[in-house]
Amino acid sequence: MRATPVPEFMLEPAYDPSGSGRDPIGAGALASKGLNVRHGTILTLEDINVSFDGFKALTNLTLYIGVGELRCIIGPNGAGKTTMMDVITGKTRPDNGVAYFGETLDLTQMSEVEIAQSGIGRKFQKPTVFEALSVFENLELAQKTNKSVWASLRAKLTGEQKDRIDDVLQTIKLDASRQRPAGLLSHGQKQFLEIGMLLVQDPQLLLLDEPVAGMTDAETEFTAELFKSLARKHSLMVVEHDMGFVGSIADHVTVLHQGSVLAEGSLEQVQADERVIEVYLGR
């Protein structure tokens, strides 16, 4: 494994460049041992390349996400943001490069299901909830990923599971709507419900694609507070175009352009970068 020079504004890579600190293991080891993050890095992407019929979607992409960090990813359309998340979740296999979850889980050798079960949750831009089911039933179903829909709903929840759902309902401010059909929720509430459906699975890394698109100002403000509170227990990667929202939540901002990292740092730093202004923010 090749060591990559790390600019001072990037996190330390989560491995020993000599190769002595990391031995890939299967997802099954996670349940008994927990995710190994002894160097403080939960996600490592190094020299990731992805091509589609000759088009280079990602080019030598290198990125590190710290434990408990709230990272925002920005960039113009076609910058590679979706492809990057597809690589992380196993939907797209890179042509080459390194992708690790924690110290030992090689994402390039795991299936989408194994990756999800290991602790990576992804929310797409458009909310996908079961509209005919209640808010509570959506959360109940999300806890039971290895059963059919109706078998899951017929199964009896344990006290611990009920408590977890109650906690999540409070967190996403949908406790008063727990018996309401999900199809009757507002767009923003459906977004919150889908986030809750991830939270009941207790992921360690959340990937969130344009979460405030279409939200009201009040919903956007609540989402910012929600994400900042979640970062205490989870690591978050947020892809977003709303610079006001990004400025209100981000610990660190990464700008992608043509499949590579163009700049990283605080929002103020990247907004002042002439390259970022030219290709994304405009003058």
C-alpha positions in Angstrom: 0.0 0.0 0.0 1.5 3.3 -1.1 1.7 6.2 1.4 0.2 9.5 0.1 1.6 12.9 1.1 -0.9 14.5 3.4 -1.3 18.3 3.4 -1.4 19.9 6.8 -5.1 20.6 6.5 -6.0 16.9 6.0 -6.4 14.3 8.7 -3.7 11.8 9.4 -4.1 8.6 7.3 -5.5 5.7 9.3 -2.7 3.3 8.7 1.0 2.8 9.1 2.6 3.4 5.6 5.0 0.5 6.2 2.0 -1.8 5.9 2.4 -3.3 9.3 -0.7 -1.8 11.0 -3.5 -3.1 8.9 -4.7 -6.6 8.0 -8.0 -6.8 6.2 -10.7 -8.7 7.9 -14.3 -9.6 7.0 -17.4 -7.7 8.2 -18.2 -10.5 10.5 -15.4 -9.6 12.8 -17.0 -6.2 13.4 -19.9 -7.5 15.6 -17.6 -9.1 18.1 -14.7 -6.7 18.2 -16.2 -3.3 17.2 -14.9 -1.0 14.5 -11.2 -0.4 14.9 -10.5 3.3 14.8 -7.4 3.5 17.0 -5.9 6.2 14.8 -9.0 8.4 14.9 -9.9 8.0 11.2 -13.1 6.3 10.3 -12.9 6.5 6.5 -9.8 6.3 4.3 -9.9 6.8 0.6 -6.6 6.9 -1.3 -5.8 7.2 -5.0 -9.3 6.1 -5.9 -10.0 5.9 -9.7 -13.3 5.2 -11.4 -13.9 5.2 -15.1 -17.2 4.7 -17.0 -16.7 3.9 -20.7 -13.5 6.0 -20.9 -14.9 8.9 -18.7 -12.9 9.4 -15.5 -15.4 10.0 -12.8 -12.8 9.9 -10.0 -9.1 10.5 -10.5 -6.7 9.7 -7.7 -9.2 10.8 -5.1 -7.8 10.9 -1.6 -9.9 11.7 1.5 -9.8 11.0 5.2 -12.8 11.4 7.6 -12.2 11.5 11.3 -14.2 9.8 14.1 -17.1 12.1 15.1 -16.3 14.6 12.3 -19.0 16.4 10.4 -17.5 16.8 6.9 -19.2 18.7 4.1 -18.5 17.9 0.5 -19.2 20.6 -2.1 -18.4 21.0 -5.8 -20.1 21.6 -9.2 -22.3 19.0 -10.8 -20.2 16.2 -12.3 -17.5 16.7 -9.7 -17.7 13.0 -8.6 -19.6 13.4 -5.3 -22.2 10.7 -6.0 -19.6 8.3 -7.5 -17.5 8.8 -4.3 -20.4 7.8 -2.2 -21.2 4.9 -4.5 -17.6 3.6 -3.9 -18.0 3.9 -0.2 -21.2 2.0 -0.1 -20.1 -0.7 -2.6 -22.4 0.3 -5.4 -19.5 1.1 -7.6 -16.2 -0.8 -7.6 -13.1 1.4 -8.1 -10.7 0.6 -10.9 -7.9 0.8 -8.3 -7.1 2.6 -5.0 -7.7 2.0 -1.3 -11.0 2.4 0.6 -11.1 1.4 4.3 -13.8 1.7 7.0 -11.9 2.0 10.2 -8.5 0.3 10.3 -9.3 -3.1 8.9 -12.5 -3.2 6.8 -11.6 -3.1 3.1 -14.7 -1.7 1.4 -13.5 -2.8 -2.0 -13.8 -6.4 -0.9 -17.3 -6.2 0.7 -20.8 -6.3 -0.7 -23.3 -3.5 -0.3 -25.2 -5.4 2.4 -22.0 -6.2 4.3 -21.0 -2.5 4.2 -24.4 -1.4 5.4 -24.3 -3.9 8.2 -20.8 -2.9 9.2 -22.0 0.6 10.1 -22.3 2.9 7.1 -25.7 4.4 6.4 -26.6 6.4 3.3 -29.5 8.8 2.7 -30.2 9.8 -0.9 -31.5 13.2 -1.9 -35.1 12.1 -2.5 -36.6 10.6 0.7 -37.6 7.0 0.3 -40.1 6.0 3.0 -42.9 3.5 3.2 -45.8 6.0 2.7 -48.6 3.6 3.5 -47.0 2.7 6.9 -47.0 4.9 10.0 -43.9 6.8 11.1 -43.4 4.3 13.9 -43.8 1.3 11.6 -41.2 2.8 9.2 -38.7 3.0 12.1 -39.7 -0.5 13.3 -39.1 -1.9 9.9 -35.7 -0.2 9.6 -34.6 -2.1 12.7 -35.3 -5.5 11.1 -33.2 -5.5 7.9 -33.0 -9.3 7.6 -36.8 -10.1 7.4 -39.6 -9.4 4.9 -41.7 -6.3 5.5 -44.8 -8.0 6.9 -42.8 -10.6 8.9 -40.9 -7.7 10.5 -44.1 -5.8 11.3 -45.6 -8.9 12.9 -42.6 -9.6 15.0 -42.7 -8.3 18.6 -40.3 -5.6 19.5 -38.2 -5.9 22.6 -38.2 -3.2 25.2 -34.8 -2.1 24.1 -36.0 -1.7 20.5 -39.0 0.3 21.6 -36.9 2.5 23.7 -34.5 3.1 20.8 -37.4 4.0 18.5 -38.8 6.4 21.1 -35.4 8.0 21.4 -35.1 8.5 17.6 -38.6 9.9 17.4 -37.6 12.5 20.0 -34.4 13.2 18.1 -36.1 13.8 14.8 -39.1 15.6 16.3 -41.7 13.2 15.0 -42.9 11.8 18.3 -46.3 13.5 18.0 -46.7 12.0 14.5 -45.7 8.4 15.4 -49.0 6.9 14.2 -49.4 9.2 11.2 -49.0 7.6 7.8 -45.6 8.6 6.4 -47.3 9.7 3.1 -49.0 12.5 4.9 -45.8 14.0 6.2 -44.3 17.2 4.7 -41.2 16.9 2.5 -39.0 17.9 5.4 -40.6 15.5 7.8 -40.0 12.7 5.3 -36.4 13.7 5.2 -36.2 13.5 9.0 -38.0 10.1 9.0 -35.5 8.7 6.6 -32.6 10.0 8.8 -34.4 8.3 11.7 -34.6 5.0 9.8 -30.8 5.2 9.5 -30.3 6.1 13.1 -32.2 3.1 14.5 -29.6 1.0 12.9 -26.9 2.9 14.8 -24.5 3.5 12.0 -21.0 4.9 12.7 -20.8 6.8 9.4 -23.7 8.6 7.8 -23.6 9.7 4.1 -26.2 12.4 3.5 -26.9 13.7 -0.1 -28.4 17.2 -0.2 -30.5 16.7 2.9 -32.0 20.2 3.0 -33.0 20.5 -0.6 -36.7 21.6 -0.7 -36.9 22.3 3.0 -38.4 25.4 4.6 -36.1 27.8 6.5 -37.3 26.4 9.8 -36.7 22.8 8.7 -33.2 23.7 7.4 -32.4 25.3 10.8 -33.5 22.2 12.6 -31.5 19.9 10.3 -28.4 21.9 11.1 -28.9 21.5 14.8 -29.8 17.8 14.3 -26.6 17.1 12.4 -24.4 19.0 14.9 -25.9 16.9 17.7 -25.5 13.6 15.8 -21.8 14.4 15.2 -21.1 13.7 18.9 -21.9 10.0 18.3 -21.5 9.5 14.6 -19.3 10.6 11.8 -21.2 12.5 9.0 -20.4 13.2 5.4 -22.8 15.7 4.0 -23.0 16.6 0.2 -24.7 20.0 -0.1 -24.9 23.0 -2.4 -26.5 25.4 0.2 -23.5 27.4 1.4 -25.4 28.9 4.3 -26.3 25.5 5.6 -22.7 24.3 5.0 -21.3 27.2 7.0 -23.7 26.5 9.9 -22.6 22.9 10.4 -19.2 22.0 8.8 -16.1 21.2 10.8 -14.2 20.8 7.6 -15.1 21.3 3.9 -13.8 19.4 0.9 -14.3 20.7 -2.6 -14.3 18.2 -5.4 -13.7 19.0 -9.0 -13.3 16.6 -12.0 -13.2 13.7 -9.7 -10.4 14.9 -7.4 -10.0 17.0 -4.2 -9.5 20.6 -5.3 -9.3 22.2 -1.8 -9.9 21.4 1.8 -10.2 23.4 5.0 -12.8 25.6 6.7 -15.5 27.1 4.6 -13.8 30.5 4.9 -10.6 29.0 3.6 -12.1 27.3 0.6 -14.3 30.3 -0.3 -11.2 32.4 -0.5 -9.4 29.9 -2.7 -9.0 31.3 -6.2 -9.4 27.8 -7.8 -12.7 27.2 -6.0 -14.0 30.6 -6.9 -13.2 29.9 -10.6 -14.7 26.5 -10.9 -17.6 26.6 -8.4 -18.5 29.6 -6.4 -18.1 32.3 -9.2 -17.1 35.9 -8.8 
